[in-house]
């Protein structure tokens, strides 16, 4: 894992981010049009994937891309003191190494070629988007996708019952754009 420090490599990471994501909002359709397929992961750990989710992602990457990966905090504009919050990691990263990364904001994991990405929210869900063959490979290994969607719906249905004034309009909008 290498933290990006020079302006050129940080700028490259930002440009690549924009190839995958049209915005930094994990509560919406945040993916660019070239991202053909999207799935939901739920629950995640706070601001990070679970060990199981990460291992499946890394296995898929090793099959699909065999490239290093960017990770970036995505709430930086609101917190200007955190200027340099981009890293490059290998698909061989262990969960312990990943878990020890200093995630204090929502973040994204994405390919250096702009073919796929994962955006992770503070509300313990993540969106994975990519070319259809990438998502197909991911889902061939990750068998929890239907369960994740059902748990996500149940969680927010119960939240709405407990807090009737809670605005969760974004949930239905998010569910409309996912493929699992």
ABEGO torsion letter per residue (X at the ends): XBBBABAAAAAAAAAAAAAABABABAABBABBAABABBBBBOBBBBGBBBAAAAAAAAAAAAAAAGBBBBBBBAAAAABAABABBBBBBBAABBAAAAAABBBABBBBBBBAAGABBBBBBAAGBBBBBBBAAAAAAAAAABAAAAAAAAAAAAAAAAAAAABAABBAAAAAAAAAABAX
